[in-house]
């Protein structure tokens, strides 16, 4: 069991090294694209094989009234990352979601 876990972890790390961003992901019940809602992804592709969530801080510089002083606004964004494994003959995909919408789709290499 331990060897299998090490193998799967190694496979996932190798797959992410060769990840490429794609515009769409083809599922059993439809095509998922950037901008689709979380519910659309689940209805087209089902539940993901894996889910992860992370927080990301974003910094934006803005000028105050009059334009004399610059101010940095920090916002925190929650990013959900779902991994879909469609089997050994298909590519795995990672779907990133922000505020309930797809923002990025990556192809990770062949599944298992």
Protein Blocks (a to p, Z undefined) as FASTA:
>chain_A
ZZmmmmmmmmmmmmmmmgccdfbdcdfkbccdehiafklmmmmnopafbdcddddddddd
dddehklaccddddddddddddddebjkbccdddddeehiafbdcdebjcZZ
